[in-house]
């Protein structure tokens, strides 16, 4: 299982890089000022950071109990990512609608579009795990079968 230090490093890296990419892109794509999108993105990032930590901890414990290890195959990583994003989708829908003054349907379409950010998450996690493998886990402190 991953250490607390590793989980924090992983989560913070993901959120910071994600905000740098997402805020200007979403502002341009949806036509809202960068401050409005930025405020939603930062709030979502904080909530997602907490969600990420506890969701991944629970997911790893479940895998350990059900499978005896925490090794994730590509299909399992995809399932993991989509379940995580699905939970955030339901959570953020009313927040987006309220903050931007749009309908729930418009917020749903925006949220679905933003959920495609799942691909960034999948690439980030795959890259992070690749770095761990390449550096013999010295930067990751992982106890996962590779």
Residue pairs with C-beta under 8 A, 6 or more apart in sequence:
1 60
1 61
1 64
1 70
1 143
1 144
2 10
2 56
2 60
2 70
2 140
2 141
2 142
2 143
2 144
3 141
5 141
6 140
6 141
6 142
7 53
7 56
7 57
8 53
10 128
11 49
11 52
11 53
12 49
13 124
13 128
14 52
14 121
14 124
14 125
15 45
15 48
15 49
15 52
17 124
18 45
18 117
18 120
18 121
18 124
19 41
19 42
19 45
21 120
22 41
22 114
22 117
23 34
23 37
23 38
23 41
24 34
26 32
26 37
26 41
26 114
27 33
27 34
27 36
27 37
27 38
29 113
30 37
30 110
30 113
32 100
36 99
36 100
39 99
40 92
40 95
40 96
40 99
40 100
43 95
44 88
44 92
44 95
47 88
47 91
47 92
48 88
51 84
51 87
51 88
51 91
52 84
55 84
55 87
59 80
60 70
63 69
63 70
63 72
64 70
69 144
69 145
70 144
71 144
71 145
71 146
72 80
77 122
77 125
77 126
78 122
81 118
81 121
81 122
81 125
82 118
84 121
85 115
85 117
85 118
85 121
86 115
88 115
89 111
89 112
89 115
92 111
93 104
93 107
93 108
93 111
94 104
94 107
96 102
96 107
96 110
96 111
97 103
97 104
97 106
97 107
100 107
100 110
102 110
128 140
129 146
131 139
131 140
132 139
132 140
132 142
132 146
133 146
137 146
